[in-house]
Amino acid sequence: EIVLTQSPATLSLSPGERATLSCRASQSVSSYLAWYQQKPGQAPRLLIYDASNRATGIPARFSGSGSGTDFTLTISSLEPEDFAVYYCQQRSNWPNFGQGTRLEIK
Amino acid sequence: QVQLVESGGGVVQPGGSLRLSCAASGFTFSSYGMHWVRQAPGKGLEWVAFIRYDGSNKYYADSVKGRFTISRDNSKNTLYLQMNSLRAEDTAVYYCAKDPWEVGSGYYFDYWGQGTLVTVSS
């Protein structure tokens, strides 16, 4: 099983700041990695797939990068609605998720 | 627009059974694979099962293999999850989710339902 480790567990930032979230895989997943956003009481929303492709309707301030074992989700300038939990997910093997990063308002 | 609406959740005793349904609309249901993903209270996400667009292949997480069965009725645009021999650790919100690739298996989840809560407790 491929283990995905997200860091940090919690990130405290202010609106307008840049957010950088990390996801590390225990073995290479090539570029088969996605990022999701989940707000309290809501279903997750697909943001990025195949490491760097924005899903339909996702604002340009969200970007993804990386390949192999190290991946990054960057939010260039935080909007109030971006504070949520973010999960990475791989599909190189049977799909699984990281444990999540909580992005909170500082 | 794509809509996925789950139903069938509730409280069930350990060892019991439950069948979840997911009604789909806004896309050609018969052309897309579908997934179930669950989330235990306060915890992360866990993929549960996948069924190909035509129902020809089904895949399960080890944690539910032999106890859960995924199925679909393309004439009714509905996805199902039959859950047997339920355990306390199956307690979760169950989401149905659409696969992005038409007539393929992307194993990403581009649209999600609102979820239905299953509680396994005596």
Chai-1 contact restraints between the chains, C-beta under 6 A:
chainA,res_idxA,chainB,res_idxB,connection_type,confidence,min_distance_angstrom,max_distance_angstrom,comment,restraint_id
A,A34,B,Y108,contact,1.0,0.0,6.0,A-B,restraint_1
A,A43,B,Y95,contact,1.0,0.0,6.0,A-B,restraint_2
A,A43,B,W112,contact,1.0,0.0,6.0,A-B,restraint_3
A,A43,B,Q114,contact,1.0,0.0,6.0,A-B,restraint_4
A,A43,B,G115,contact,1.0,0.0,6.0,A-B,restraint_5
A,P44,B,W112,contact,1.0,0.0,6.0,A-B,restraint_6
A,L46,B,D110,contact,1.0,0.0,6.0,A-B,restraint_7
A,Y49,B,Y108,contact,1.0,0.0,6.0,A-B,restraint_8
A,Y87,B,L45,contact,1.0,0.0,6.0,A-B,restraint_9
A,R91,B,Y107,contact,1.0,0.0,6.0,A-B,restraint_10
A,P95,B,W47,contact,1.0,0.0,6.0,A-B,restraint_11
A,P95,B,Y107,contact,1.0,0.0,6.0,A-B,restraint_12
A,F97,B,G44,contact,1.0,0.0,6.0,A-B,restraint_13
A,F97,B,L45,contact,1.0,0.0,6.0,A-B,restraint_14
A,Q99,B,G44,contact,1.0,0.0,6.0,A-B,restraint_15
A,G100,B,G44,contact,1.0,0.0,6.0,A-B,restraint_16
